[in-house]
Amino acid sequence: MSPHISRPVATLSTAVAAAALLAAGLSTGATAQPSAEPTPSSAPSALSASQRAELLRDAASSRAETAEKLGLGSQEKLVVRDVIKDRDGSTHTRYERTYASLPVLGGDLVVHASKAGKYESATRAVSKKLKVNTTGAAKAPKDARKVIWAAQGTPKLAYEQVKKSTKKDGTPSELHIVTDARTGDKLFQWDAVHNGAGHTTYTGDVELSTAEEGGAFTLTDNDRGGHKTFNLDGGSSGGTLFSGDDDEWGDGTPDNAETAGADAHYGAALTWDYYKNVHGREGIKGDGKAATSNVHYGDNYVNAFWQDSCFCMTYGDGEGNAKPLTSIDVSAHEMTHGVTSNTAGLVYSGESGGLNEATSDIFGTAVEFNAANEKDVGDYLIGEMIDINGDGSPLRHMDQPSKDGSSEDYWYDGIGDVDVHYSSGVANHFFYLLSEGSGAKEINGVSYDSPTKNGEAVTGIGRDKAEQIWFKALTTYMTSNTDYAAARQATLDAAKDLYGADSEEVKATDSAWAGVDVK
């Protein structure tokens, strides 16, 4: 095992609830090199936990005034959920809504204000006026809460029930079922569990941030909000915090229980650093508080997932308990589900679910590139280190998603009916085209050849700019029910904010969406 030194992991400082990963060298020709250009003034600024808390308090104190500016009815109230402050001082505050004191599902919105605090515009999940009779409901299902369902069709009184269970492969399920409060008809459902230093399995000898107390060390990262890594030891809950007396973790093989712990702890640190250094977001919620990691879930469990309910990432050990799903891009993928849940809140079903999955792939890729680890170099492949297919092939390909045999390269009417892990291919493909462009090229020793639906060539703007555009779109313009058409508009708006309405970046964003047939 290598020494576990309590100091930050070295990184390149350039930059609805839970999700599972699965459904059941030198750059030659890369366009995405670090940019020397200054960060746009409309990019998010770094906020400390106390600064963010103050902005949230300010927003909460002016909720009634904001509701009036939005033209909300007398029975509607706003609940502050998140806030982004740009470098130029403008703010983007995300709200949930209540109606007659009931939560409004699909009622989320983002209010955009100038540096002076003047209301400028709002991005809403739905634009329909709320006028709902909240009396005369049928008897509620067991353990259900009464809500207003506004995400689809005419807003109506409904019940939301959460059924917890375990799927056949061992993945926990938190199934949200929305039913009409008067007829009992099912309106919608989604699952809130999103599947998808030491001597590590995938990244070699790395430095980890640990804590010492009473002569013993634990996998506790006090440099990053107190992130802790636990050993489930084949179980599905509970677990024991990794500890030892030598501050060395693992031996590079999956036979040593600490090795997967070191991988997960390292991946969590890289992801924290990426969001903080590149996007000014400290922690999953932006509040400086850490999540937790759990390794050695179940037996032969070939998956990993994020759960908001425990604010944690959980990893299986793979087939034969020999390939833990703790590579950098998988760790970042899972943590990003938490970021999405606490920003846009993209519902994990239909086109919004595909965008949710793609967001995790996009930032999983971004974190891997940003880490600059020589054992796990950056690429546009997802899960290439964990060999989940048993033949050395990656789980997903961003340049041409259909290479995996299931993912979609292009949008079409009805893609919302496809499993979210495969409909995500459209956004993954868009991100690759925006970053690197179409055609054949080699990046970090990996060959790519990205086609377009319309046969038109796309010139990439570089990964760094593409990341900034997607993050701003996610946190500022996307809402819980954003579909592909709305995602296109969100990224165009983000590119305009960051680089100007007539910029090459805006033109490239439009061209990349056309390349995947989203117009």
Kinemage of the C-alpha trace (Angstrom):
@kinemage 1
@onewidth
@group {chain A} dominant
@subgroup {mainchain}
@vectorlist {calphas} color= white
{ca met a 1} P 0.000 0.000 0.000
{ca ser a 2} L 1.120 3.552 -0.617
{ca pro a 3} L 1.278 6.266 2.039
{ca his a 4} L -2.064 7.964 2.636
{ca ile a 5} L -1.106 11.606 3.032
{ca ser a 6} L -3.734 14.054 4.199
{ca arg a 7} L -3.579 16.661 1.474
{ca pro a 8} L -5.586 17.555 -1.625
{ca val a 9} L -5.471 15.291 -4.665
{ca ala a 10} L -3.650 16.982 -7.545
{ca thr a 11} L -5.980 17.985 -10.338
{ca leu a 12} L -5.950 20.330 -13.305
{ca ser a 13} L -7.548 23.439 -11.876
{ca thr a 14} L -9.140 24.649 -15.107
{ca ala a 15} L -12.107 24.088 -14.655
{ca val a 16} P -34.575 12.952 -9.241
{ca ala a 17} L -32.760 11.558 -6.629
{ca ala a 18} L -30.665 8.371 -7.225
{ca ala a 19} L -29.201 6.812 -10.381
{ca ala a 20} L -27.677 3.544 -11.560
{ca leu a 21} L -24.978 3.122 -14.135
{ca leu a 22} L -26.551 0.286 -16.126
{ca ala a 23} L -29.883 -0.601 -17.676
{ca ala a 24} L -30.747 -4.206 -16.514
{ca gly a 25} P -1.251 8.714 -24.237
{ca leu a 26} L -0.711 12.126 -25.904
{ca ser a 27} L -3.466 13.815 -27.800
{ca thr a 28} L -3.040 13.692 -31.557
{ca gly a 29} L -5.635 15.787 -33.270
{ca ala a 30} L -7.639 16.705 -30.171
{ca thr a 31} L -9.369 20.046 -30.253
{ca ala a 32} L -10.229 20.098 -26.546
{ca gln a 33} L -7.074 21.593 -25.122
{ca pro a 34} L -7.125 23.855 -22.048
{ca ser a 35} L -8.102 27.341 -23.142
{ca ala a 36} L -6.044 30.398 -22.328
{ca glu a 37} L -9.097 32.597 -22.730
{ca pro a 38} L -10.441 34.291 -19.592
{ca thr a 39} L -13.464 32.764 -17.940
{ca pro a 40} L -16.648 34.466 -19.230
{ca ser a 41} L -18.244 36.905 -16.798
{ca ser a 42} L -21.505 34.982 -17.050
{ca ala a 43} L -19.891 31.739 -15.866
{ca pro a 44} L -20.773 30.665 -12.306
{ca ser a 45} L -18.685 32.234 -9.570
{ca ala a 46} L -17.255 30.204 -6.710
{ca leu a 47} L -19.482 30.516 -3.650
{ca ser a 48} L -18.530 29.449 -0.166
{ca ala a 49} L -21.174 27.602 1.837
{ca ser a 50} L -21.858 30.754 3.883
{ca gln a 51} L -22.156 32.960 0.774
{ca arg a 52} L -24.602 30.526 -0.809
{ca ala a 53} L -26.598 30.329 2.427
{ca glu a 54} L -26.855 34.126 2.513
{ca leu a 55} L -28.145 34.238 -1.065
{ca leu a 56} L -30.716 31.568 -0.227
{ca arg a 57} L -31.854 33.552 2.810
{ca asp a 58} L -32.200 36.689 0.693
{ca ala a 59} L -34.262 34.795 -1.874
{ca ala a 60} L -36.463 33.304 0.844
{ca ser a 61} L -37.128 36.724 2.372
{ca ser a 62} L -38.374 38.096 -0.960
{ca arg a 63} L -40.451 35.084 -2.059
{ca ala a 64} L -43.744 36.924 -1.936
{ca glu a 65} L -42.427 39.777 -4.072
{ca thr a 66} L -40.950 37.303 -6.564
{ca ala a 67} L -44.234 35.379 -6.742
{ca glu a 68} L -46.044 38.611 -7.557
{ca lys a 69} L -43.586 39.439 -10.359
{ca leu a 70} L -44.171 35.950 -11.771
{ca gly a 71} L -47.924 36.471 -11.733
{ca leu a 72} L -48.584 33.535 -9.412
{ca gly a 73} L -51.996 33.154 -7.836
{ca ser a 74} L -52.867 33.843 -4.211
{ca gln a 75} L -52.713 30.140 -3.311
{ca glu a 76} L -49.249 29.662 -4.799
{ca lys a 77} L -46.055 30.032 -2.781
{ca leu a 78} L -42.381 29.632 -3.679
{ca val a 79} L -39.848 27.407 -1.913
{ca val a 80} L -36.186 28.266 -2.550
{ca arg a 81} L -34.086 25.267 -3.612
{ca asp a 82} L -30.826 26.490 -5.152
{ca val a 83} L -29.020 29.597 -6.344
{ca ile a 84} L -26.253 30.253 -8.860
{ca lys a 85} L -24.377 33.553 -8.912
{ca asp a 86} L -22.462 34.487 -12.050
{ca arg a 87} L -19.138 36.296 -12.035
{ca asp a 88} L -20.866 39.448 -13.260
{ca gly a 89} L -23.138 39.420 -10.197
{ca ser a 90} L -26.354 38.240 -11.837
{ca thr a 91} L -28.213 35.426 -10.080
{ca his a 92} L -30.321 32.430 -11.059
{ca thr a 93} L -32.542 31.215 -8.236
{ca arg a 94} L -34.345 27.884 -8.477
{ca tyr a 95} L -37.705 27.455 -6.766
{ca glu a 96} L -40.241 24.729 -6.130
{ca arg a 97} L -43.901 25.751 -5.799
{ca thr a 98} L -46.766 24.914 -3.503
{ca tyr a 99} L -50.473 25.371 -4.197
{ca ala a 100} L -52.867 25.536 -1.265
{ca ser a 101} L -49.874 24.291 0.791
{ca leu a 102} L -49.527 21.174 -1.408
{ca pro a 103} L -46.261 20.432 -3.297
{ca val a 104} L -46.538 21.068 -7.036
{ca leu a 105} L -44.761 18.324 -9.004
{ca gly a 106} L -43.554 19.935 -12.232
{ca gly a 107} L -43.938 23.434 -10.819
{ca asp a 108} L -40.223 24.220 -10.544
{ca leu a 109} L -38.812 27.364 -12.109
{ca val a 110} L -35.652 29.477 -12.256
{ca val a 111} L -35.730 33.244 -11.781
{ca his a 112} L -32.982 35.231 -13.504
{ca ala a 113} L -32.026 38.575 -11.930
{ca ser a 114} L -29.474 41.274 -12.728
{ca lys a 115} L -26.496 42.252 -10.600
{ca ala a 116} L -28.710 44.916 -9.021
{ca gly a 117} L -31.269 42.264 -8.104
{ca lys a 118} L -33.791 43.322 -10.748
{ca tyr a 119} L -36.037 40.576 -12.113
{ca glu a 120} L -35.241 39.872 -15.776
{ca ser a 121} L -36.934 36.605 -16.772
{ca ala a 122} L -37.912 33.145 -15.610
{ca thr a 123} L -37.499 29.617 -16.955
{ca arg a 124} L -40.466 27.436 -15.999
{ca ala a 125} L -40.996 23.692 -16.143
{ca val a 126} L -44.613 24.377 -17.173
{ca ser a 127} L -46.307 27.612 -18.124
{ca lys a 128} L -49.897 26.566 -17.362
{ca lys a 129} L -51.797 28.569 -14.754
{ca leu a 130} L -52.632 26.628 -11.620
{ca lys a 131} L -56.313 26.412 -10.763
{ca val a 132} L -57.065 23.149 -9.019
{ca asn a 133} L -59.941 22.034 -6.811
{ca thr a 134} L -58.175 20.520 -3.808
{ca thr a 135} L -61.295 19.041 -2.195
{ca gly a 136} L -63.220 15.854 -2.843
{ca ala a 137} L -60.258 13.501 -3.159
{ca ala a 138} L -60.665 9.764 -2.817
{ca lys a 139} L -59.020 7.899 0.048
{ca ala a 140} L -55.247 8.122 -0.228
{ca pro a 141} L -53.119 5.041 -0.969
{ca lys a 142} L -51.055 3.829 1.960
{ca asp a 143} L -48.172 6.164 2.870
{ca ala a 144} L -49.050 8.564 0.032
{ca arg a 145} L -48.884 12.350 0.135
{ca lys a 146} L -51.348 14.670 -1.551
{ca val a 147} L -49.766 16.779 -4.322
{ca ile a 148} L -50.602 18.837 -7.391
{ca trp a 149} L -49.509 17.067 -10.573
{ca ala a 150} L -48.524 19.746 -13.107
{ca ala a 151} L -45.761 18.072 -15.118
{ca gln a 152} L -48.109 16.840 -17.848
{ca gly a 153} L -51.477 17.962 -19.190
{ca thr a 154} L -53.933 19.928 -17.092
{ca pro a 155} L -52.768 20.386 -13.471
{ca lys a 156} L -54.767 18.181 -11.128
{ca leu a 157} L -54.977 16.917 -7.574
{ca ala a 158} L -52.984 13.713 -7.134
{ca tyr a 159} L -51.317 11.336 -4.702
{ca glu a 160} L -47.615 10.491 -4.735
{ca gln a 161} L -46.614 7.157 -3.241
{ca val a 162} L -43.062 5.817 -2.857
{ca lys a 163} L -42.684 2.037 -2.979
{ca lys a 164} L -39.328 0.732 -1.793
{ca ser a 165} L -38.127 -2.681 -2.960
{ca thr a 166} L -35.136 -4.541 -4.361
{ca lys a 167} L -34.824 -5.466 -8.036
{ca lys a 168} L -33.778 -8.925 -9.215
{ca asp a 169} L -30.161 -7.836 -9.693
{ca gly a 170} L -29.988 -6.490 -6.136
{ca thr a 171} L -30.393 -2.792 -6.955
{ca pro a 172} L -32.652 -0.966 -4.483
{ca ser a 173} L -35.724 0.731 -5.914
{ca glu a 174} L -37.594 3.826 -4.730
{ca leu a 175} L -40.481 3.910 -7.194
{ca his a 176} L -42.517 7.133 -7.163
{ca ile a 177} L -46.073 6.523 -8.394
{ca val a 178} L -48.407 9.451 -9.077
{ca thr a 179} L -52.140 8.724 -9.271
{ca asp a 180} L -55.180 10.909 -9.935
{ca ala a 181} L -56.667 11.732 -6.513
{ca arg a 182} L -60.215 11.376 -7.792
{ca thr a 183} L -60.125 8.490 -10.266
{ca gly a 184} L -57.150 6.512 -8.962
{ca asp a 185} L -55.689 6.332 -12.489
{ca lys a 186} L -51.895 6.207 -12.664
{ca leu a 187} L -50.529 9.439 -14.123
{ca phe a 188} L -46.761 8.869 -14.025
{ca gln a 189} L -43.986 6.970 -12.320
{ca trp a 190} L -40.206 7.115 -11.990
{ca asp a 191} L -37.501 5.438 -9.939
{ca ala a 192} L -35.472 7.651 -7.634
{ca val a 193} L -32.535 5.223 -7.580
{ca his a 194} L -30.432 6.027 -10.628
{ca asn a 195} L -28.357 3.112 -11.721
{ca gly a 196} L -25.961 3.365 -13.631
{ca ala a 197} P -4.251 7.251 -1.612
{ca gly a 198} L -3.695 4.055 -1.722
{ca his a 199} L -2.927 1.311 -4.140
{ca thr a 200} L -6.014 1.459 -6.326
{ca thr a 201} L -7.349 -0.966 -8.900
{ca tyr a 202} L -7.564 1.496 -11.780
{ca thr a 203} L -5.459 4.579 -11.040
{ca gly a 204} L -2.256 3.263 -9.488
{ca asp a 205} L -0.699 4.786 -6.387
{ca val a 206} L -2.490 7.991 -5.444
{ca glu a 207} L -2.620 10.359 -2.500
{ca leu a 208} L -5.774 10.412 -0.407
{ca ser a 209} L -7.010 12.812 2.209
{ca thr a 210} L -7.673 10.934 5.465
{ca ala a 211} L -8.268 11.737 9.121
{ca glu a 212} L -6.313 10.650 12.196
{ca glu a 213} L -7.747 10.253 15.647
{ca gly a 214} L -6.345 8.367 18.598
{ca gly a 215} L -3.519 6.854 16.577
{ca ala a 216} L -5.861 5.382 13.930
{ca phe a 217} L -6.666 6.616 10.440
{ca thr a 218} L -9.991 6.587 8.600
{ca leu a 219} L -11.101 7.231 5.019
{ca thr a 220} L -12.519 10.597 6.029
{ca asp a 221} L -11.733 13.552 3.775
{ca asn a 222} L -11.923 16.685 5.890
{ca asp a 223} L -10.501 18.684 2.984
{ca arg a 224} L -13.762 18.036 1.138
{ca gly a 225} L -16.616 18.377 3.574
{ca gly a 226} L -15.836 15.251 5.591
{ca his a 227} L -16.504 12.693 2.845
{ca lys a 228} L -16.441 9.168 4.299
{ca thr a 229} L -15.989 5.810 2.585
{ca phe a 230} L -17.604 2.697 4.075
{ca asn a 231} L -17.190 -1.053 3.623
{ca leu a 232} L -20.536 -2.873 3.238
{ca asp a 233} L -18.694 -6.215 3.193
{ca gly a 234} L -21.239 -7.910 0.939
{ca gly a 235} L -24.242 -6.404 2.680
{ca ser a 236} L -26.784 -3.906 1.413
{ca ser a 237} L -26.888 -1.402 4.271
{ca gly a 238} L -24.996 -0.208 7.287
{ca gly a 239} L -21.309 -0.741 6.713
{ca thr a 240} L -18.138 0.136 8.569
{ca leu a 241} L -15.983 3.207 8.021
{ca phe a 242} L -12.623 2.109 6.610
{ca ser a 243} L -9.959 2.464 9.296
{ca gly a 244} L -6.383 1.358 9.928
{ca asp a 245} L -3.292 2.141 11.945
{ca asp a 246} L -0.851 2.733 9.081
{ca asp a 247} L -2.638 5.242 6.790
{ca glu a 248} L -2.041 2.950 3.812
{ca trp a 249} L -4.979 1.592 1.852
{ca gly a 250} L -5.258 -1.413 -0.437
{ca asp a 251} L -2.680 -3.273 -2.468
{ca gly a 252} L -3.924 -2.650 -5.995
{ca thr a 253} L -5.931 -5.862 -6.209
{ca pro a 254} L -9.648 -6.480 -5.637
{ca asp a 255} L -8.757 -9.240 -3.162
{ca asn a 256} L -7.881 -6.547 -0.640
{ca ala a 257} L -11.077 -4.907 0.634
{ca glu a 258} L -9.333 -1.560 1.087
{ca thr a 259} L -8.436 -1.291 -2.606
{ca ala a 260} L -11.996 -0.537 -3.756
{ca gly a 261} L -12.311 1.864 -0.836
{ca ala a 262} L -9.229 3.738 -2.029
{ca asp a 263} L -10.623 3.902 -5.592
{ca ala a 264} L -13.973 5.248 -4.419
{ca his a 265} L -12.408 7.753 -2.012
{ca tyr a 266} L -10.082 9.017 -4.742
{ca gly a 267} L -12.906 9.284 -7.300
{ca ala a 268} L -15.029 11.272 -4.854
{ca ala a 269} L -12.135 13.685 -4.225
{ca leu a 270} L -11.538 14.192 -7.949
{ca thr a 271} L -15.225 14.890 -8.523
{ca trp a 272} L -15.413 17.369 -5.635
{ca asp a 273} L -12.318 19.172 -6.967
{ca tyr a 274} L -13.672 19.281 -10.501
{ca tyr a 275} L -16.973 20.895 -9.569
{ca lys a 276} L -15.283 23.335 -7.189
{ca asn a 277} L -12.346 24.341 -9.402
{ca val a 278} L -14.100 24.337 -12.773
{ca his a 279} L -17.640 25.416 -11.924
{ca gly a 280} L -17.339 27.073 -8.514
{ca arg a 281} L -19.657 24.510 -6.875
{ca glu a 282} L -18.441 23.232 -3.517
{ca gly a 283} L -20.041 19.850 -2.957
{ca ile a 284} L -23.002 18.097 -4.532
{ca lys a 285} L -25.516 20.608 -3.194
{ca gly a 286} L -23.128 23.535 -3.357
{ca asp a 287} L -23.320 23.829 0.433
{ca gly a 288} L -19.852 22.498 1.269
{ca lys a 289} L -21.228 19.257 2.720
{ca ala a 290} L -19.975 15.860 1.591
{ca ala a 291} L -21.769 12.755 0.457
{ca thr a 292} L -20.585 9.256 1.425
{ca ser a 293} L -19.295 6.281 -0.558
{ca asn a 294} L -20.161 2.629 0.038
{ca val a 295} L -18.181 -0.218 -1.546
{ca his a 296} L -18.554 -4.023 -1.629
{ca tyr a 297} L -22.335 -3.937 -2.057
{ca gly a 298} L -23.918 -7.389 -2.333
{ca asp a 299} L -22.371 -10.423 -4.016
{ca asn a 300} L -21.311 -10.362 -7.692
{ca tyr a 301} L -23.275 -7.110 -8.017
{ca val a 302} L -22.539 -5.606 -11.435
{ca asn a 303} L -23.727 -2.054 -10.935
{ca ala a 304} L -23.337 1.224 -9.050
{ca phe a 305} L -25.953 3.754 -8.001
{ca trp a 306} L -26.623 7.091 -6.318
{ca gln a 307} L -29.395 7.668 -3.779
{ca asp a 308} L -30.556 11.051 -2.554
{ca ser a 309} L -32.254 9.385 0.403
{ca cys a 310} L -28.859 8.494 1.918
{ca phe a 311} L -26.892 11.140 -0.030
{ca cys a 312} L -24.512 8.378 -1.015
{ca met a 313} L -22.842 6.441 -3.834
{ca thr a 314} L -22.808 2.654 -3.707
{ca tyr a 315} L -20.618 0.309 -5.733
{ca gly a 316} L -20.775 -3.400 -6.456
{ca asp a 317} L -17.711 -5.573 -7.022
{ca gly a 318} L -18.682 -6.789 -10.484
{ca glu a 319} L -18.784 -10.299 -11.908
{ca gly a 320} L -16.959 -12.739 -9.650
{ca asn a 321} L -16.364 -9.858 -7.225
{ca ala a 322} L -13.235 -9.171 -9.279
{ca lys a 323} L -13.992 -5.853 -11.024
{ca pro a 324} L -15.309 -3.224 -8.574
{ca leu a 325} L -17.242 -0.477 -10.363
{ca thr a 326} L -15.080 2.231 -8.784
{ca ser a 327} L -13.269 3.785 -11.755
{ca ile a 328} L -12.984 7.579 -12.010
{ca asp a 329} L -15.729 8.078 -14.597
{ca val a 330} L -18.146 5.795 -12.737
{ca ser a 331} L -17.563 7.634 -9.450
{ca ala a 332} L -18.083 10.999 -11.133
{ca his a 333} L -21.122 9.646 -13.004
{ca glu a 334} L -22.825 8.654 -9.745
{ca met a 335} L -21.991 11.874 -7.887
{ca thr a 336} L -23.283 13.887 -10.828
{ca his a 337} L -26.708 12.312 -10.404
{ca gly a 338} L -26.708 14.107 -7.065
{ca val a 339} L -25.738 17.404 -8.709
{ca thr a 340} L -28.541 17.003 -11.264
{ca ser a 341} L -31.050 16.172 -8.543
{ca asn a 342} L -30.128 19.313 -6.640
{ca thr a 343} L -30.185 21.600 -9.707
{ca ala a 344} L -32.420 20.877 -12.688
{ca gly a 345} L -34.010 17.849 -11.007
{ca leu a 346} L -34.448 16.077 -14.350
{ca val a 347} L -37.104 13.410 -13.789
{ca tyr a 348} L -35.625 9.949 -14.351
{ca ser a 349} L -38.051 8.909 -17.069
{ca gly a 350} L -38.692 9.787 -20.724
{ca glu a 351} L -36.479 12.329 -22.485
{ca ser a 352} L -35.643 14.123 -19.224
{ca gly a 353} L -34.366 10.790 -17.883
{ca gly a 354} L -32.108 10.374 -20.908
{ca leu a 355} L -30.743 13.869 -20.335
{ca asn a 356} L -30.206 12.995 -16.664
{ca glu a 357} L -28.126 9.943 -17.615
{ca ala a 358} L -26.221 11.860 -20.283
{ca thr a 359} L -25.363 14.603 -17.808
{ca ser a 360} L -23.704 11.988 -15.599
{ca asp a 361} L -21.778 10.583 -18.573
{ca ile a 362} L -20.742 14.081 -19.694
{ca phe a 363} L -19.339 15.098 -16.338
{ca gly a 364} L -17.955 11.634 -15.642
{ca thr a 365} L -15.922 12.151 -18.808
{ca ala a 366} L -15.017 15.706 -17.799
{ca val a 367} L -13.743 14.607 -14.387
{ca glu a 368} L -11.656 11.831 -15.962
{ca phe a 369} L -9.974 14.281 -18.351
{ca asn a 370} L -9.530 16.831 -15.576
{ca ala a 371} L -7.875 14.292 -13.264
{ca ala a 372} L -4.965 13.796 -15.698
{ca asn a 373} L -4.217 10.383 -14.167
{ca glu a 374} L -1.668 8.540 -16.299
{ca lys a 375} L -3.202 5.151 -15.452
{ca asp a 376} L -6.717 6.201 -16.470
{ca val a 377} L -6.303 8.873 -19.134
{ca gly a 378} L -9.195 10.978 -20.321
{ca asp a 379} L -11.376 9.607 -23.098
{ca tyr a 380} L -14.899 9.728 -24.484
{ca leu a 381} L -15.623 6.163 -23.379
{ca ile a 382} L -17.742 5.330 -20.334
{ca gly a 383} L -16.687 2.525 -17.986
{ca glu a 384} L -13.766 1.416 -20.142
{ca met a 385} L -11.719 0.399 -17.090
{ca ile a 386} L -14.268 -1.872 -15.405
{ca asp a 387} L -14.632 -4.325 -18.328
{ca ile a 388} L -18.293 -4.862 -17.599
{ca asn a 389} L -18.833 -6.697 -20.892
{ca gly a 390} L -15.970 -9.105 -20.240
{ca asp a 391} L -14.320 -8.430 -23.599
{ca gly a 392} L -12.456 -5.207 -22.859
{ca ser a 393} L -15.083 -2.998 -24.513
{ca pro a 394} L -16.455 0.109 -22.765
{ca leu a 395} L -19.986 0.417 -21.497
{ca arg a 396} L -20.753 3.413 -23.729
{ca his a 397} L -19.161 5.394 -26.611
{ca met a 398} L -19.845 9.122 -26.869
{ca asp a 399} L -18.598 9.629 -30.428
{ca gln a 400} L -21.035 7.056 -31.841
{ca pro a 401} L -23.279 5.720 -29.060
{ca ser a 402} L -24.785 2.921 -31.172
{ca lys a 403} L -21.434 1.107 -31.043
{ca asp a 404} L -22.643 -0.498 -27.800
{ca gly a 405} L -25.509 -2.159 -29.672
{ca ser a 406} L -28.290 -0.409 -27.748
{ca ser a 407} L -27.754 3.350 -27.460
{ca glu a 408} L -29.259 5.873 -29.853
{ca asp a 409} L -27.116 8.170 -32.025
{ca tyr a 410} L -29.908 10.548 -33.056
{ca trp a 411} L -33.198 11.920 -31.804
{ca tyr a 412} L -36.508 10.698 -33.200
{ca asp a 413} L -40.143 10.995 -32.189
{ca gly a 414} L -40.694 8.326 -29.548
{ca ile a 415} L -37.183 8.249 -28.127
{ca gly a 416} L -38.705 9.056 -24.746
{ca asp a 417} L -39.993 5.479 -24.650
{ca val a 418} L -36.435 4.093 -24.806
{ca asp a 419} L -34.574 3.125 -21.618
{ca val a 420} L -32.882 6.251 -20.267
{ca his a 421} L -29.436 4.606 -20.437
{ca tyr a 422} L -29.835 4.341 -24.210
{ca ser a 423} L -31.813 7.491 -25.056
{ca ser a 424} L -28.952 9.333 -23.330
{ca gly a 425} L -26.864 8.570 -26.415
{ca val a 426} L -28.313 11.580 -28.232
{ca ala a 427} L -26.966 14.062 -25.677
{ca asn a 428} L -23.687 12.156 -25.296
{ca his a 429} L -23.230 12.335 -29.069
{ca phe a 430} L -24.071 16.059 -29.041
{ca phe a 431} L -21.468 16.712 -26.347
{ca tyr a 432} L -18.778 14.836 -28.262
{ca leu a 433} L -19.564 16.732 -31.483
{ca leu a 434} L -19.572 20.067 -29.656
{ca ser a 435} L -16.239 19.250 -27.999
{ca glu a 436} L -14.319 17.533 -30.775
{ca gly a 437} L -16.335 17.836 -33.973
{ca ser a 438} L -17.266 15.155 -36.484
{ca gly a 439} L -15.039 12.817 -38.467
{ca ala a 440} L -12.049 10.644 -37.642
{ca lys a 441} L -9.403 11.623 -35.088
{ca glu a 442} L -7.240 10.171 -32.332
{ca ile a 443} L -7.222 11.562 -28.793
{ca asn a 444} L -5.010 10.202 -26.027
{ca gly a 445} L -4.384 7.067 -28.041
{ca val a 446} L -8.083 6.333 -28.705
{ca ser a 447} L -9.505 6.465 -32.233
{ca tyr a 448} L -12.879 8.128 -32.808
{ca asp a 449} L -15.031 8.655 -35.869
{ca ser a 450} L -18.199 10.597 -35.150
{ca pro a 451} L -20.918 10.797 -37.828
{ca thr a 452} L -23.820 13.254 -38.117
{ca lys a 453} L -27.416 12.574 -39.078
{ca asn a 454} L -27.493 15.334 -41.689
{ca gly a 455} L -24.086 14.492 -43.151
{ca glu a 456} L -22.814 17.987 -42.363
{ca ala a 457} L -19.398 18.458 -40.759
{ca val a 458} L -19.280 19.858 -37.226
{ca thr a 459} L -16.260 21.782 -35.926
{ca gly a 460} L -15.717 21.341 -32.200
{ca ile a 461} L -15.092 24.230 -29.805
{ca gly a 462} L -13.066 22.226 -27.280
{ca arg a 463} L -14.167 20.208 -24.300
{ca asp a 464} L -13.581 22.999 -21.764
{ca lys a 465} L -16.108 25.290 -23.424
{ca ala a 466} L -18.561 22.454 -24.015
{ca glu a 467} L -18.449 21.629 -20.282
{ca gln a 468} L -19.137 25.248 -19.364
{ca ile a 469} L -22.120 25.372 -21.723
{ca trp a 470} L -23.666 22.141 -20.436
{ca phe a 471} L -23.175 23.073 -16.767
{ca lys a 472} L -24.717 26.518 -17.202
{ca ala a 473} L -27.616 25.038 -19.152
{ca leu a 474} L -28.168 22.395 -16.447
{ca thr a 475} L -28.049 24.783 -13.509
{ca thr a 476} L -29.659 27.850 -15.067
{ca tyr a 477} L -32.067 26.848 -17.847
{ca met a 478} L -33.092 23.195 -17.454
{ca thr a 479} L -36.046 22.149 -15.304
{ca ser a 480} L -37.511 18.862 -14.114
{ca asn a 481} L -39.321 18.062 -17.387
{ca thr a 482} L -36.776 19.372 -19.934
{ca asp a 483} L -36.849 17.309 -23.126
{ca tyr a 484} L -34.364 17.300 -26.021
{ca ala a 485} L -35.895 20.301 -27.768
{ca ala a 486} L -35.784 22.291 -24.533
{ca ala a 487} L -32.221 21.105 -23.848
{ca arg a 488} L -31.186 22.478 -27.230
{ca gln a 489} L -32.649 25.863 -26.323
{ca ala a 490} L -31.094 25.727 -22.850
{ca thr a 491} L -27.604 25.155 -24.265
{ca leu a 492} L -28.070 27.863 -26.909
{ca asp a 493} L -29.096 30.299 -24.162
{ca ala a 494} L -26.120 29.225 -22.074
{ca ala a 495} L -23.711 29.651 -25.001
{ca lys a 496} L -25.129 33.119 -25.709
{ca asp a 497} L -24.667 34.116 -22.073
{ca leu a 498} L -21.108 32.808 -21.955
{ca tyr a 499} L -19.748 33.749 -25.366
{ca gly a 500} L -22.146 36.182 -27.043
{ca ala a 501} L -25.157 35.811 -29.337
{ca asp a 502} L -23.099 35.895 -32.537
{ca ser a 503} L -20.231 33.758 -31.256
{ca glu a 504} L -18.736 30.704 -32.908
{ca glu a 505} L -19.681 28.792 -29.762
{ca val a 506} L -23.377 29.473 -30.324
{ca lys a 507} L -23.093 28.450 -33.984
{ca ala a 508} L -21.251 25.260 -33.018
{ca thr a 509} L -23.910 24.418 -30.396
{ca asp a 510} L -26.637 24.756 -33.017
{ca ser a 511} L -24.606 22.715 -35.519
{ca ala a 512} L -23.936 19.922 -33.026
{ca trp a 513} L -27.651 19.591 -32.173
{ca ala a 514} L -28.497 19.500 -35.892
{ca gly a 515} L -25.919 16.727 -36.201
{ca val a 516} L -27.963 14.561 -33.829
{ca asp a 517} L -31.264 15.643 -35.446
{ca val a 518} L -32.497 17.902 -32.632
{ca lys a 519} L -33.772 21.124 -34.232
